[in-house]
Amino acid sequence: MTKKLLIFLFIVGSVFLLWKKIGSASNLYLGTPEILGGVVLTDDAAGGRLYYLTGQWEKRMSRIGGGRSSSSVRTMSWLNVDLWELDAATAQPLARRRIKREKVNGDSKALGMEQGVLWARIPELVGIRLTDGVIVADKAKIEARNPGLANLIPKPPEAVFFLTESMQPLKFDPQSGMIVRLDDARQVRIDPLTLEATPYVATQSKTTPPKLPENPTQATRTAMISLSTGMDWRAMVRGLAMPQPDGGGVWLGLLAEPDLAMMREQHIVSDRMDFSVPGRQRLYRAEIKQIQQEFLGPRMAYQNPTALPESPEFLMAGLLTQTSGGSSGQSALWQQKPDSVFVLSHDRLGGEGRLQLARISGPKGAPVWSVALPLSAMSAWLPGETQALMLGPAPSAPRSPMAEDTENPGMHIVAINLDTGALNFFNTDLQRDWPVTETLVKTP
């Protein structure tokens, strides 16, 4: 064989291998990782961690047959369910573990976290240990621990059926934990560590809101924080009341001109602020006094509203809450050194608008820091002691090369240092091919 022939064969072989590599890459499609049910934020000695499950379609196309004229393309599709673990300070993934791989899309949802175990239906009930992604609870294990429940743990419905939440036999209660309605209509609570099933009896009225832990990130039992389809207005309040022992106190909050006029004339302020109404606000300080009404009894009166002299004007603003949104009676997040509140606002109206976040200090209202966020809306707010996370769409952020025109952009995760305003980001759409550290995690 001549030297020229060897060189020619080497070039042809290299081109073929390169073509095969490029061709195989183009035959892989990964959909947007959709968060299933919500997210949960924890805080321990290792630092803050954000956990969530995703469902992501994987499609691979292969050519079958002899030649081009007789060959055809075959498409194989799978739905991958993965457990993500992110560092709360950097918003960067620490691990992505594959929990399940199926060819059909079931009714999958993360339900809640209890003693380090994430309860989920995928669509059958499982308990996933957060530290390593191991499935520590499932139907077989629960029945083995509780022989009396054999054949009574409900099976998931057919793939084409999705039950409403009221019909779901699997529910997570932040006060009680994982509750299963058996096929004989009994309800039992499943312990995440021992898997022991005990009778469950509801003792709390549905109209009574659940008591929130003082620090949700350190709670041993917590529900998932669901993601709003638009702006999560529940994570914002108008103002913050600071009562004093004599029944009076000081109120600090956001007022537009109509609100200011109402306070001056009627000495009232509405806590049910409609954050969706376009308007401009500033931070005001007012005195709170308890007054006696002739027939209605005592009420709080807001008097002498005064604008904080160094407070900027804000567009469609609200004070971010001390805990994640979703419950009534929440207080605004208050940080010391210096005493501050956190104002979320918009830079402009319309689809081109983006969120702005500022830490505003008292008593003059001077900004400690102010940052522009890439988000067009806040889908979830998760504050911690010194760090906070915010999730939402970022329409201007880079998209994955696999993204299709009909796809919605994935969630953008922003980590916020509450002391300095420093930001870190994770673009779930752009990183839809983030490596899986463990495939199809084995049960212990």
C-alpha positions in Angstrom: 0.0 0.0 0.0 1.5 3.3 -1.1 2.0 6.3 1.2 -0.5 8.4 -0.7 -3.2 5.7 -0.3 -2.6 5.5 3.4 -3.0 9.3 3.7 -6.2 9.2 1.7 -7.7 6.4 3.8 -6.7 8.3 7.0 -8.5 11.5 5.8 -11.6 9.6 4.7 -11.7 7.8 8.1 -11.4 11.1 10.0 -14.1 12.7 8.0 -16.4 9.7 8.6 -15.8 9.8 12.3 -16.4 13.5 12.5 -19.6 13.2 10.4 -20.8 10.4 12.7 -20.1 12.5 15.8 -21.9 15.5 14.4 -24.7 13.4 13.1 -25.3 11.6 16.4 -25.3 14.9 18.3 -27.9 16.4 16.0 -30.1 13.3 16.6 -30.5 14.1 20.3 -33.2 16.4 21.6 -33.7 17.3 25.2 -36.8 19.3 26.2 -36.9 22.0 28.8 -36.6 20.5 32.4 -40.0 21.2 33.8 -40.1 21.6 37.6 -42.6 19.1 39.1 -44.7 20.5 42.0 -42.3 23.1 43.3 -39.0 23.6 45.1 -37.8 23.3 48.7 -35.0 25.2 50.4 -33.1 23.7 53.3 -30.3 25.1 55.5 -27.9 23.0 57.5 -24.2 22.8 58.4 -23.3 22.2 54.8 -25.1 25.4 53.8 -28.3 26.3 52.0 -29.5 23.8 49.4 -32.3 24.1 46.8 -34.0 20.8 45.8 -36.5 20.1 43.1 -37.7 17.3 40.7 -37.9 17.8 37.0 -39.5 16.0 34.1 -37.6 16.2 30.8 -38.3 14.6 27.4 -35.4 13.0 25.7 -35.7 12.1 22.0 -33.2 10.2 19.9 -33.5 9.7 16.2 -31.8 6.9 14.3 -31.7 5.8 10.7 -32.6 2.2 10.0 -32.3 0.4 6.7 -29.7 -0.1 4.0 -29.3 2.8 1.7 -30.7 6.3 1.7 -33.6 5.5 -0.5 -34.7 2.5 1.6 -33.9 3.8 5.0 -36.2 5.4 7.5 -35.9 7.5 10.7 -37.0 6.0 14.0 -37.6 8.2 17.0 -37.3 6.9 20.5 -38.6 9.1 23.4 -38.2 8.8 27.2 -39.4 11.0 30.0 -36.6 11.4 32.6 -37.4 12.4 36.2 -34.4 13.9 37.9 -33.6 15.2 41.4 -31.6 18.5 41.3 -29.5 19.8 44.2 -28.3 23.4 44.0 -26.1 25.5 46.2 -28.2 28.4 47.5 -25.3 30.8 47.6 -24.1 30.3 44.0 -27.3 28.9 42.4 -25.1 26.3 40.8 -26.0 22.5 40.6 -24.2 20.2 43.0 -25.9 17.1 41.7 -28.5 15.9 39.2 -29.7 12.3 39.9 -31.9 10.3 37.7 -34.8 8.9 39.6 -37.0 7.4 36.9 -37.0 6.8 33.1 -40.3 6.1 31.4 -41.8 6.1 27.9 -45.0 7.8 29.1 -45.8 11.0 30.9 -47.5 10.2 34.2 -49.0 12.6 36.7 -45.7 13.4 38.6 -45.3 15.9 41.4 -43.1 16.6 44.3 -45.3 16.8 47.4 -43.2 17.8 50.4 -40.0 17.3 52.5 -40.0 15.5 55.8 -36.8 14.7 57.9 -34.6 14.9 54.8 -36.9 12.7 52.6 -38.7 14.2 49.6 -42.1 12.7 49.2 -43.3 12.6 45.6 -45.7 10.8 43.2 -44.0 9.8 40.0 -46.9 8.8 39.7 -46.6 6.0 42.3 -45.6 7.2 45.8 -41.9 7.3 46.6 -39.7 8.8 49.3 -36.4 10.1 48.0 -33.5 10.8 50.4 -32.2 14.2 49.5 -28.6 13.6 50.4 -28.0 10.9 47.8 -31.2 10.5 45.8 -31.8 7.0 47.1 -35.5 5.8 47.1 -36.1 4.9 50.7 -39.9 4.5 50.5 -42.1 3.0 47.9 -45.2 0.8 47.7 -43.3 -2.5 48.2 -41.3 -1.2 51.2 -44.3 0.3 52.9 -46.3 -2.9 52.5 -43.4 -5.0 53.8 -43.2 -2.8 56.9 -47.0 -2.8 57.3 -48.4 -6.2 56.1 -51.9 -5.1 56.9 -51.7 -2.6 54.1 -51.1 -5.2 51.4 -53.0 -4.5 48.2 -54.6 -1.4 49.8 -52.1 1.3 48.9 -53.7 3.0 45.9 -52.2 2.5 42.4 -51.7 5.4 40.2 -54.3 6.0 37.5 -53.8 5.2 33.9 -51.3 7.5 32.1 -54.1 9.3 30.2 -55.9 10.3 33.4 -54.8 13.1 35.7 -56.7 13.4 39.0 -57.6 16.8 40.5 -55.9 17.6 43.8 -59.1 17.0 45.8 -59.3 13.5 44.4 -55.7 12.6 44.9 -55.2 9.8 47.5 -51.7 11.0 48.2 -51.4 14.2 50.1 -48.7 16.0 52.1 -49.6 18.1 55.1 -46.9 20.4 56.6 -48.4 19.7 60.0 -48.8 15.9 59.8 -46.6 14.7 56.9 -47.3 12.1 54.3 -51.0 11.0 54.3 -52.3 8.1 52.2 -55.9 7.3 51.6 -56.1 3.6 51.3 -58.4 1.7 48.9 -60.7 0.9 51.9 -61.1 4.7 52.6 -58.9 4.7 55.7 -56.2 7.4 56.0 -52.8 6.6 57.4 -49.6 8.7 57.9 -46.3 7.2 56.7 -43.2 7.9 58.8 -40.4 8.7 56.4 -37.7 7.0 58.4 -39.4 3.8 59.8 -42.1 3.6 57.1 -44.6 2.7 59.9 -48.2 3.5 59.0 -50.4 5.0 61.7 -54.0 6.1 61.6 -54.5 9.7 60.6 -57.3 11.8 62.0 -57.7 15.4 60.8 -57.8 17.7 63.8 -57.4 21.1 62.2 -60.1 23.1 60.5 -59.6 23.7 56.8 -60.3 27.4 57.4 -57.5 27.7 59.9 -54.2 28.5 58.1 -51.2 26.2 59.0 -48.8 27.7 61.5 -45.5 28.6 59.8 -42.2 27.7 61.3 -40.0 30.5 62.5 -37.3 29.5 60.0 -38.8 27.4 57.1 -35.3 26.5 55.8 -34.6 24.6 59.1 -38.0 22.9 59.4 -38.0 19.1 59.5 -41.3 19.1 57.6 -42.3 21.5 54.9 -44.5 21.6 51.8 -43.1 22.4 48.4 -43.1 26.0 47.3 -45.2 26.0 44.2 -44.2 28.2 41.2 -46.7 30.8 40.1 -47.5 30.8 36.4 -47.1 34.6 36.4 -46.1 37.0 39.1 -46.3 35.7 42.7 -48.0 38.7 44.2 -48.4 36.6 47.5 -44.7 37.1 48.2 -45.2 40.9 48.5 -46.9 43.2 51.1 -47.6 46.9 51.3 -46.0 47.7 54.6 -44.6 46.7 58.0 -46.1 47.5 61.3 -43.8 47.9 64.3 -46.0 48.0 67.4 -45.0 49.4 70.8 -46.2 48.2 74.3 -48.6 51.1 74.7 -50.7 49.9 71.8 -49.2 52.4 69.3 -46.2 52.0 67.0 -44.7 52.9 63.7 -45.7 51.8 60.2 -43.3 51.7 57.3 -44.6 51.0 53.8 -45.3 51.9 50.2 -47.8 54.5 49.2 -49.0 55.9 45.9 -50.7 59.3 45.8 -54.3 57.9 46.2 -53.1 55.8 49.2 -51.5 58.8 50.7 -54.7 60.9 50.4 -56.7 58.1 52.0 -54.3 57.8 54.9 -54.4 61.6 55.5 -58.2 61.8 55.3 -59.4 58.6 56.8 -56.3 57.4 58.8 -56.5 54.0 57.2 -54.3 51.9 54.9 -55.4 48.8 52.9 -53.1 45.8 53.5 -54.7 44.2 50.4 -52.7 46.1 47.9 -53.3 45.3 44.2 -49.8 45.1 43.0 -51.0 44.5 39.4 -52.3 48.1 39.1 -49.7 50.4 37.4 -48.6 53.1 39.7 -45.6 54.7 41.4 -44.9 54.5 45.1 -42.5 55.8 47.7 -41.7 54.6 51.2 -43.5 56.5 54.0 -43.4 56.4 57.7 -46.6 56.8 59.8 -47.6 56.7 63.4 -50.0 54.0 64.6 -52.4 54.8 67.4 -55.2 52.9 68.8 -58.5 54.8 68.9 -61.9 54.0 70.4 -64.9 54.0 68.1 -68.3 54.6 69.7 -70.0 51.5 68.4 -67.3 49.4 66.7 -64.7 49.3 69.4 -61.0 50.0 69.1 -59.2 50.2 65.8 -55.7 51.2 64.6 -55.4 54.7 63.1 -52.5 55.7 60.8 -51.5 59.3 61.3 -48.9 61.8 60.1 -47.5 60.0 57.0 -44.1 61.3 56.1 -42.1 60.3 53.0 -38.6 59.0 53.8 -36.5 61.8 52.4 -34.0 59.7 50.5 -36.4 57.0 49.3 -36.5 56.6 45.5 -39.7 56.3 43.5 -40.7 52.8 42.5 -42.9 51.4 39.7 -45.4 48.7 40.7 -43.5 48.0 43.9 -44.0 45.8 46.9 -42.0 44.8 50.0 -40.8 41.2 49.8 -42.0 38.9 52.6 -40.1 37.2 55.4 -41.1 33.8 54.3 -42.1 32.3 50.9 -45.5 33.4 49.5 -48.8 31.5 49.8 -50.1 32.2 53.3 -52.0 35.1 54.9 -50.6 37.5 57.6 -47.1 37.5 56.3 -44.7 40.2 57.4 -42.2 42.1 55.3 -38.6 40.8 55.4 -36.6 43.0 57.9 -32.8 42.9 58.2 -30.6 44.7 60.6 -27.1 46.4 60.3 -28.6 48.6 58.9 -32.3 48.2 59.5 -33.8 47.6 56.1 -36.6 46.4 54.0 -36.4 44.9 50.5 -38.4 46.5 47.7 -39.2 44.7 44.4 -40.2 46.9 41.5 -40.3 47.1 37.7 -38.1 49.2 35.4 -41.0 49.7 32.9 -44.4 48.5 32.0 -45.2 45.9 29.3 -43.4 42.8 28.1 -40.0 44.5 28.0 -40.1 45.3 31.7 -37.7 43.6 34.1 -37.6 43.4 37.9 -35.5 45.6 40.1 -34.5 44.8 43.7 -33.3 47.3 46.3 -32.4 47.1 50.0 -33.7 50.3 51.6 -32.5 51.4 55.0 -34.1 53.6 57.6 -34.7 56.1 58.8 -34.1 58.2 55.7 -34.8 55.5 53.0 -31.4 55.5 51.4 -30.7 52.5 49.3 -28.0 50.1 50.7 -27.8 48.5 47.3 -29.9 48.3 44.2 -29.7 45.6 41.4 -31.3 44.9 38.1 -32.7 41.4 37.7 -33.0 39.5 34.4 -36.5 38.3 35.3 -39.7 39.6 33.8 -41.7 38.1 36.7 -41.1 36.4 40.1 -42.5 32.9 40.1 -41.2 32.1 43.6 -39.4 33.9 46.4 -37.3 31.9 48.9 -35.6 34.0 51.6 -33.0 32.6 54.0 -30.9 34.1 56.7 -28.3 35.8 54.5 -29.2 34.5 51.1 -32.4 34.4 49.1 -33.4 32.7 45.9 -35.8 34.0 43.3 -37.2 32.0 40.3 -38.8 33.3 37.2 -38.7 33.6 33.4 -35.9 35.5 31.8 -37.0 36.2 28.2 -33.7 37.8 27.2 -31.4 35.1 28.6 -29.6 32.8 26.2 -31.6 29.7 25.0 -30.4 26.2 24.5 -29.4 25.3 20.9 -32.1 22.6 21.2 -34.8 25.1 22.0 -37.8 25.1 19.7 -39.8 28.2 18.8 -43.0 26.8 20.4 -41.3 26.1 23.8 -41.7 28.4 26.8 -38.4 29.6 28.3 -37.3 27.5 31.3 -37.0 28.8 34.9 -34.1 31.2 35.7 -32.8 30.8 39.2 -31.2 33.9 40.9 -29.2 33.7 44.2 -29.2 37.0 46.0 -26.8 38.0 48.8 -29.0 40.0 51.1 -26.0 41.8 52.7 -24.3 43.0 49.5 -26.8 42.5 46.6 -24.4 40.2 44.8 -26.1 38.0 42.3 -25.5 34.5 40.9 -27.5 32.8 38.2 -28.5 29.4 36.8 -30.3 29.2 33.5 -32.2 25.9 33.4 -33.1 26.3 29.7 -29.5 26.8 28.6 -28.3 24.0 30.8 -30.9 21.4 29.9 -28.0 18.9 29.2 -26.4 19.3 32.6 -24.7 15.9 33.3 -26.5 13.3 35.4 -24.2 12.2 38.2 -26.1 9.0 38.8 -28.3 7.1 36.5 -31.4 5.3 37.7 -30.6 5.5 41.4 -30.8 2.1 43.1 -32.9 1.6 46.2 -31.0 0.5 49.4 
